[in-house]
């Protein structure tokens, strides 16, 4: 549990915050005093979690919806951030998904372009769009979501998704060097197998159970397990000398 004033007065943008890890990251930033702009995905949810309803009513949280497959998707979020904040202290690039499992010999150009656009291009474009706002902060942080599959290559049908996550990890290391003179730190959180609707869509119960048995901690992760890593990497008081790193959150899965 972080101090409730850890991010007091900070302006935070979290993409892909409509559910799962992104939503929990946003919740924990709010709990620590931040003002948060949540990119809630393409369309509005029929019902907001209670904590978010309260934060919106108190003008501590703001929600924007945008489709990152559309030409103006990134710009929509960036414009909303500019309208709300005089500076951005933390950018969390969390938006992305596997889209589907596509065998290497069958994936179409459209499927390939969709996976790359959502997981790779959107991170670059959002970072580019918000860099002027990040540079206005005395010390800013970018935290990008990658995946254990960036190191392992993932499972069959996820080769392009895994490759995009590896791109983001390398891109983040390069950005860390480039943006260090601007006092902007760049790091990644790399979740392992996490119990969200991502795996409900793309993994069978049998596959998840086999994975669970292979994890030293003998359980799958949760969004609550992952979110503190984002706050740690975003907080200059906790990780001010850490940049260009990938923090693996996987219950020991990689040491098996």
Phi, psi and omega in degrees: 000122180275161179297137183295348178251013184303321181244028180302126180084355181278146176255124188234136174244126179236117176270158181062042186255018181283340183195177172057221185299316182300319179294319179291323176300313179300317180300316183289326173298317178298319179298336182259016170095003183281157164266129189234129169261115181260123167278111187267022181090198187284323186227158181288141176288150180291332182213133180268148171301152184302318182299325182284322175303316180294315182294323177294316180299328180270005179061027173267338178235146179223140184243135175230140179247135181200144178262114184286356172276346180267153187300326183261010184298309180296317182298326179299314179292317181297320179296320180294320177298318180295322179293325186273320194240143172280340175206159174247124181270328182219131171243123174250109176271094183247345184297141177151159179197165182288335183076310179180176175260120187238110177303144187303324182273358185239347183298135180270165177301319182295319179295316178301312183295325179294313180298315181294319182297314185287322189260337187242300184298322182297325179294314178298314185291320179293319177299312179300317183293325185262358181303318178302324181285324176293323181292340178284341180280144178302320175215124182236166180219141170244130176235118183253141177272124172246221184195152173304332181291344175296333178264322186270342185088353177075191181255170185307136179091358182243022187298317183288318176303312181299320180294323178294324179291324175295322175303311183297322178297314180290319177303319181295321178295319178294319178297322181302319177292315185293323187264356179304319178298339177270007182061035175248119177268145181228122179220172180232149165251132183242093179290147171274225180271108189248139181282084173229177180291349174305308182282338172296328180276323193247357180227142178280157176303324180295318179295318180295321179293320177296321177296316181303316182295333182273352181273128182307322180281358171062030174204157171282158180279171176233166176301324179295331176291325187276321190303319181301332178297323178294316181294320177302312182288339180274338186272114179299330180289341181255326186224034185296345179250020179242121175206152180074025185246159174242116180265114182275129180235092190212015177067019181090011185303325184283346181266002180289000000 
